[in-house]
Amino acid sequence: MTATATDRDLSAIARPSGGFAMLAVDQREALRAMFAEHQTEPVTDQQVTDFKIETVRALTPHASAVLLERQFALEPVLAADAIAPGCGLIAAVDELIGDEKEFVSRVEIDPAVSPAWVSSVGGVALKLLVLWRPDEDPAPRVEMTRQFVAMAREAGLISILEPVSRTSRDGSPWTAAEWNDGVYAAARELGGLGADLYKAEVPLHGEGDEAAVRRGCAQLNDIIDSPWVVLSSGVPHELFPRAVRLACEQGASGFLAGRAVWRQVVGAADIPAALQEHAVPRLRELGEIVDAAVAGR
């Protein structure tokens, strides 16, 4: 990892150690589907919003930043004054477009999310999801990434880029090895375009031989031209703390994760109590792992 072109101060989303223990609560239709696994009645927008408000209220005292999206969370969470003091607000600017096969089939920059408005309500960063597919022309996603970095910079906000490896658009068979290769290919293509922070998938989904996961994380560290953190999607719940530790020991600076923190709370009869019992200890554990790894450098 080398310094970004801007060398932007990232302390607004970091812990005192300099590491990142950031909470993602920007899931949309995927979260609705999680709730649908636990009930027979339709999952309402209000149910999703209420969950997000409770999750933010319970967990942001232990997070260095929280990621929210326009569809269900940004304005309701702000209206509820649910974000703890000292926790940086990150706004998702990705418009997620689904189809009959995927909750997220395409991504565009959401014109309804104004960087100036985000700044005016105390936001400190923007996040953009980018889908990397091996059979698609890279030019549109490269251009969208450049546009995103420029809009964040113009607004004085931190830019967080989240490329994810996806199967071919033509539906060709997709192996775990091909997915893993896509993680590195996305980093090579997008990891040097000026984003202030890169949010990466964990190589091998954090599974299997520890040495192999370390090698994968070290490879990402060599490719990405900025500080970087890991996300939790695809990593088994019980393995995510190990994945964070291994990634940080190989150069990552923390995590920006949601499901690995609060997934088991979805569907609980008493969500606030379940958050305190399960999610708070998990988030605190992950933060301690980040602090220890960063301090050890």
Secondary structure, DSSP 8 states (H G I E B T S, - for coil): ----SS----GGGS-TTS-EEEEE----HHHHHHHHTT-SS---HHHHHHHHHHHHHHHGGG-SEEEE-TTTTHHHHHHTT-S-TT-EEEEE-EEEE--SS-S-SEEEE-TTS-HHHHHHTTEEEEEEEEEE-TTS-HHHHHHHHHHHHHHHHHHT-EEEEEEEE---TT-----HHHHHHHHHHHHHHHTTS--SEEEE--GGGG-S-HHHHHHHHHHHHHH-SS-EEE--TTS-GGGHHHHHHHHHHTT--EEEESHHHHGGGTT-SSHHHHIIIIIHHHHHHHHHHHHHHHHT-
